[in-house]
């Protein structure tokens, strides 16, 4: 494992911890999209089908369990926790899941490295992860006021994606036959979706002002 | 079967 991959995993982990911290300690999920969180739960559930059958390393298995556990517990908090669920911006968070899920599933059935159940679902999880942030970005546009923790959560997610691209570049030059077009293109698209958000994030940070997106 | 190398990523 190289330093970029590790930094990517750690920023990913930090993003989830920041979100759980916000929900668990402040008992609020204001500004957080349940649609995005449910999509992430589906992403991890379909990607880690190999968790008990293919052992890669203790690190991998541990991280998979953390991402599965955290994504499902965030969904549980937002849907079922008696205090947290009251702060959910239900009327603003109207993005339809199936607009993203159905095209990703169809695309994964056409474009994949091998037409098997697990491989198609694994590819589906990559495509879905690429667009899963969209409901969250739409919600941010609508509410406009972004609290620090929500801003940091999205910033850390974007950083995770950026580190993964450096990881792929590194692996391409250091490992023989390391060419994987599907995750690369899906990952690149995903990172580009954060571009706009990054621009405003750094702008507000530089001017020491509260993060606000344009209407 | 052999795991594709990218399946070792999260």
Interface residues (C-beta under 8 A of the other chain):
Chain A: X5 X9 X12 X50 X54 X56 X57 X60 X63 X64 X67 X113 X122 X164 X167 X175 X177 X178 X180 X183
Chain B: X3 X4 X5 X6 X7 X8 X9 X10
